[in-house]
Amino acid sequence: MWTGVLGWGGDQLQPGVGENVNQVPPGRAGTRLLLVAAILLSALWVAVALHAYLSWSEAPLAPVAGAGLVLTGALAAVVHRYQRRLQAVVATDPLTGLANHRGFHNALEASLRRAKRAGRPLALAILDLDNFKAVNDRHGHARGDEALVEIAAKVRCCVREADLAARIGGEEFGLILPDTGIELAGTVVECVRTAIGEVEVEGRTLSCSAGIAVFPDIANDAVSLLRFADDAMYSAKHRGKDRVLRYDPERTRIEWTDAQRKEIRALIERPGAIVSAYQPVMSLAGATLVGYEGLARFPELADRPVSRVFAQAHGCDLGPELEAAAVAAALAADNRPPGTHLAINISPSALDSEPMRRALPHDLSGLVIELTEHELFSEEKELDTRISGLRARGARIAIDDTGAGYAGLSQLMRIRPDIVKLDRELTEGIRSDPARMTLVDAFVRFARGVGAIVCAEGIETTEDLTVLADLDVEWGQGYVIGQPTDPWSEVSDASVAACREALATALVPEGVSISPGDRGLERLSRRLAEARSKADLEQTLALIAGELNADDICLSAFQRGRGRLETLAQITPDLGETVFDVADFPVTSKVLAEQRPIQVLAGDRDAEEREVDLLLGLGYSSLLMVPVVHRGESVGLIEAYREREQAWTRLEISRARIVSNQFASTIEALFHGEDAVDRMLLRRA
C-alpha cells in the first residue's frame, strides 16, 4: 500500500511472519563452536579411514569411517539448522513475531557494521504507543495484547524485507532502516504512525510518538544512535504526542564530557573566539532597511553548526556565559545606521543570569531581544517580570522561530511580543504551498490584532519574498535580502525591486483580492448605504479609520471644472484649509487622473516635496490617497492619515478601495454634483 509513497517496489515489502521479517544474525560463538566440533570429528573419521587403508588388518574399519564422516556432516547440518531456529526464537517476541529486545540490539550492531563498511546511511527509529497503559487498565491485558499483534502487522506492512522491525518493550517498537537517510526515514516512520492510527480499541484510535536518529549524521555507534533516537521520541511525547521528530541537539540534553566543557570555556575566555555577523532586516511594505540581527560565529569551530555549539554550552552548564559573550560581541560594533534596530538572541534561561546582566547595557533603546522558541518558557511569573523590566529599559521583545519550537499561540499570548519572527520552515517555498500561506496569514492577522510586527526569516528567493509581501508580512530577512556580513550592509537591489513591484501590483485594482465575509467592511458598507445626511457620513469615518488602522480620515469632493478639492467630512476638525487647487499637488492630481491609490511617506526620499510638507504640517507621517470614482469619473478623494510613519499594507489598500467605491454613490446622492457641493459649503460658512 505504500509502494507509491515510499518509492519501493512491491517485491521489496516484507511478507508475513517468518524468519526474514527479523533478520537477526545467529550467535557467532555458537556457530564457531559447532564448526570446530564438526571439523575435529570429521578429522577423526578421516584418520580412522587412513589407518584402515594403510593397515590391511584394519580394512573393515574403512566403511565405518566413511559412514561416520557422512553422519557427522549430516548431524552438523541438522544441529546448525536447529541452532539457527533456536536463536531466532530467543531473538523473537513471542506475541508479535517481531524481533525482541535482544534480537534488536544484535541486529543494530550488525547493521551498523555493514553500514560502516559500505559507507551507507542507517536510520534508527524508536516508537512508543501513546497512553497505552490506559488501554490495558480499561480493557484488560488480553485486549491490549490483541492490539499489539494488530499493530505489529501494520508495522510489518510498512517496511522492506531488508529492514528490521522489533518490539523492544511492552509498548515500544524499534525500526532499523539500512540505506536510509533522514528524509526517507521520516516518510517511513510517518507511514507507520499513520498505520498505527488505523488501529481501534473499543472505538478509540491509537497513536504513537516516534524519534529518529541517522548514522553517520548524528552518531557513529549503536549506543549513541539508540540514545539519540530515544531522546527524540521523548521530545515528541513532551510536545504533545502523536508525532514524529528527528533528533535535534538543540532540544535534547545529553551527557557532555570534560573535554567538551573545556572547549566551551576556551571560547568564552579567548579574545576573538566569538565574532558577530549582521544580517539586514527589511520592511517589505516600504522596501527599506529597518534593522539587523547579530548572529554569533565561531571561526575556530567553523565546521560545526552554531546551534550545536550553543547546545553543547547549555549541556555543560555554560550556556548563559556563552550567550552573554555572543551578545557582547554583537554590541561591540559602532556606527549602526540611524533609525535601525539591532536584534540579539537570548534564551529564556539565560535572560536573568549574572553574565547576561553584565553584558546588556542599562539603556536598551534600539535593541530587540529575541527569545528563542526552541526552549520551553518557564511558567514562573519571574520571566514575565524580567520581560517587563527589559521593555521599561527601552527594548522590544521578539519570539524567534515561531512555528517551529515548543511554544505556540499560548506563549505568544503570554509574552505579547512586539515582533513575531516566523521560522524558515513556514516561509521556505511558500510561493507554491497554500498550507504555508494560510498559516502565515493567520500569524499576520494574529499579530495585527495584538499590535505586533511579523518578520519572516530564511527568505531565499524573490518569489517567496513577493508572496510574503502580499500576505502583509511587514519585515523580512534572508539571503535574498542580505547575507550575514561585517557591519553594516545594505539590503539587496533585487529585494528592493521585488517589494516595489509587489506594491505596484497591489495598487492595481485587480492586483489584490481580499477574503470574503469581512464583517467590519460589511457593517461599514451598510452604514454608508443608509447615510441620509452629512452627519451620517461623518459618523462612518471612525469606522473607516478602524478598518484601515488610520488616525484620521478625510473625505473630499473633486470639482473638475474648477480644479479644486473641497473637504466634505473629517474626523479631526480644524485641519487647516478645506479648499485646495489640485494643480499645486502633482501626486494628488495623479491619483485623480489615473484613478489609482498612492501612498506618501514622510521619510521617502522619492516623495513629492509639497505633499510631504503638507503632510508634516498636519502632524502626520503616512498618507494613503484613494480616488472616489463614479461612472468612470473621479468625483472625490479619501485620505487616510497616520501619525507614525508606516507603509500601508495590501489589505488596507484593498479595504480603502472598497470603501471608496461605496462613497461614490453616497457623494452623488447627498450632494448631487458640484452645484450642490457649493451650496453645502456656503451653508457651512
ABEGO torsion letter per residue (X at the ends): XAAAAAGBBAAABBBBBEAAABBBBBBAAAAAAAAAAAAAAAAAAAAAAAAAAABAAAAAAAAAAAAAAAAAAAAAAAAAAAAAAAAAAAABBAAAGBBBAAAAAAAAAAAAAAAAAAGBBBBBBBBBBBGAAAAAAAAEAAAAAAAAAAAAAAAAAABBAABBBBBABAABBBBBBBGBBAAAAAAAAAAAAAAAAABBBGGBBBBBBBBBBBOAAABABAAAAAAAAAAAAAAAAAAGEGBBBBBBAAABBBBBBAAAAAAAAAAAABBGABBBBBBBBBBAAAGBBAEBBBBBBBAAAAABBAAAAAAAAAAAGAAAAAAAAAAAAAAABBGBBBGBBBBBBBBAAAAABAAAAAABBABABGBBBBBBAABBBBABAAAAAAAAAAAAAGBBBBBBGBGABABBAAAAAAAGBABBBBBAAAABGAAABAAAAAAAAAAAAAAAAAGBBBBBBGBABAAAAAAAAAAGBABBBEAAAEBBBBOBBBBBAAAAAAAAAAAAAAABAAABBBBBGBAAAAAAAAAAAABABAAAAAAAAAAAAAAAGBABBBBBBBBAAAGBBBBABBABBGAEBABBBAAABAAAAAAAAAGBBBBBBAABAABBAAAAAAAAAAGBABBBBBBBBBGGBBABBBBBBBABBBBBBAAAAAAAAAAAAAAAAAAAAAAGEAAAAAAAAAAAX
